[in-house]
Amino acid sequence: MYCEIVPYWQALEKAEALCPRGVILSGGPDSVCRTGSPELPAAFYDRGLPLLGICYGMQLLAKSLGGTVVPGNQREFGKATNELMEAGALFDGMPARFQVWMSHGDRVEALPAGFRPLSRSGDVIAAMADESRKAYGLQFHPEVVHTHNGLKILENFLVRICGCSRDWTTTAFIETAIAEIAARVGDARALCGLSGGVDSSVAALLVHRAIGDRLTCVFVDNGLLRKNEYASVLQNYRERLHLKVIGVDAGDRFLSRLTDVDDPESKRKIIGEEFIRVFEDQARKLGELRFLVQGTLYPDVIESTSVRGPSATIKSHHNVGGLPTDMQLEMIEPLRELFKDEVRRVGEKLGMDASFVHRQPFPGPGLAVRILGPVTRQRLDLLREADAIVQEEMESAGLTRQLWQSFAVLLPVRSVGVMGDDRTYENVAALRVVTSVDGMTADWVRLPFEVLERISNRIVNEVRGINRVVYDITSKPPGTIEWE
């Protein structure tokens, strides 16, 4: 179903211009109990549109219509149980109890006139409704995979309550994106920065469909790739996707700029700027290229910078928050409004090789954000060897396709060990393995003990310089998938 995301200060104007069938009020990091927090004009609620408030959106809906919101006695982050008091249209066809995903501090204490509670999570009102005005609120997040029946809840709201139809498809997106790219680029030429992942690969294929051989792709070895990755990915691009790809060895220039840098935001911004400089150098060598294509996704935008509303900056992604202000190329980001699962469906529709479509996400800054503290060649070598073991064991156990990401992190910690009756004082590696659908939330994987044992034994025995392996069992939220 087609939707548009707009900032709250444009809500009334957009509602009048777009004539939507319904409105979802999203979650957000602010508190309705704080003076100056985001709110909507009273006239917005008088338009008679079906409304679904999620988390902050529910609290805003309750407060704006005469209810009471108070700071909670205890914050809820992560899994909770939703206990239905009555189903109504929103929960039609669902069990009396099911798992949901919470992320809030405030709670609705008193409902507005006309509303009744639909469900609870402990002593928290988890859902509310005034079906006469088609207004609903959810304290939990139905949009994340860890909320059971979440898609069914959204379907009930969109189909049963709003009367929407499913006519916005992957095919429709591809056709629209190709037409828009062709119109914007015209007779000009474009450069695409490839990373080896599904995002930049799908972006490249879309642009190639639109402008053909006027697209030149560049794959940069920034010195921060995984073991043997540069040669294997470059070969796959040329042989499987049949794209015109230039390989650039730029490891020395990236590593020289990262000397003694340990702040993760600084790393990301330095790497982001250096990527642009490499692309600009290549553009000058190739002649007049006007556009730069990147595989930016909506989670990158959300977590990097507040471009559409009051979202909090979680971390600057190298191709969003790390872009220099004086860059000379115009950006084309055909996937900027999509999530990873949607990008994969686009890739499949475009006929992309499964090895690209289902490749695990790898951060643009590479191993730099998996080495906590300064990045050095020696520490990169340690992490590459440890990470290669993780990938081999995941593949051997037949787990790779079931996971969102599995990787090793090198910690700025040394620990005492004993090997061959000798004392060691060496590095600690952390193992991170998570499942997710879109990267916005994730849960740690309960790996079989024998797999954990093999990974730990191999890293300690085969990677000289690491004598301890620990396992990260933190979900997102409250953690992020990457450590930096």
Helices and strands as residue ranges (DSSP letters): G 8-10, H 11-18, E 23-25, H 42-45, E 51-54, H 56-64, E 68-84, E 97-110, E 116-121, E 124-130, E 135-138, H 150-155, I 156-161, H 170-185, E 190-194, H 198-211, G 212-214, E 215-221, H 229-236, I 237-241, E 245-249, H 251-257, H 264-286, E 291-293, H 298-304, E 330-332, H 340-349, H 354-357, G 366-369, H 377-396, G 400-402, E 405-419, E 422-435, E 443-444, H 449-462, E 466-471
